[in-house]
């Protein structure tokens, strides 16, 4: 997420360096490296979110089997006043602009509690389409100055920090259990890097999906309607569309499994037969064995106490936590302490 990835060799030759903006060039480099790896093939989870994938994800959030987004939104709706009072932000910075539904509860609470000055809202996303739709949805809220930032998360936070007015506090939002896409080590590194960009008193609200019975998790990630399967298979469709691939989607099957040792749901695409796939942009043919998988996403699930523990390792102090026990979801409010104990 924060690491700079070298642009894959061969991309310039394929003419992609001109047509693809630099951030997605990083992503394209990850696609190439993931598919040509010896051993387990991978695709980056962030490749899931093109226009089709983002629309499919919105449908996933409506599925009865996928309670995550409803639990997150419900908690924010019920606790917005308490959360905002605990952080007293002058501006709100959101990592991943989302659909705006959840953010609205917090922005409205912040406006209610705000002194005469208007509230700043900085949604950060690498997708300009996502930023536009989020701005459109939230534009109706009065007294909020929306300033979209098209950038990676860390770059975006840096930009938001540079626009801080006086000594106002920032509240960062990292909702929807997006933190679950990172390994615990990556998450700790990410939280530490963020903390270093901020000032004492700044806060960060993290939404995290909690461990729940395996059957419930598997239904959430392999729903009977097949939306998650389509969401996963679209990774291959996107390679076909954007990189000149010739994947036959019917020759792959969506799979979700629970890895109890690592406490994560894993999504894979399993090759149903031995096959070779050409990707024109890479001038490359990729061989799949029958039953071989591409690992496409990890979705870590947490015990409620793990978020404060992870945050503490990254030098954050935990202010408060709000939990939905019906689905199993936690909102944790962190603050940058006056003196950080860990570098
Ligand atoms: C948006 C990363 C939180 O991991 O639950 C939904 C994405 N993947 N169904 C998640 C997702 C499969 C989602 N996050």
Boltz pocket constraint, residues with backbone or C-beta under 6 A from the ligand:
constraints:
  - pocket:
      binder: B
      contacts: [[A, 60], [A, 68], [A, 176], [A, 177], [A, 178], [A, 180], [A, 181], [A, 220], [A, 221], [A, 228], [A, 297], [A, 298], [A, 299]]
      max_distance: 6.0
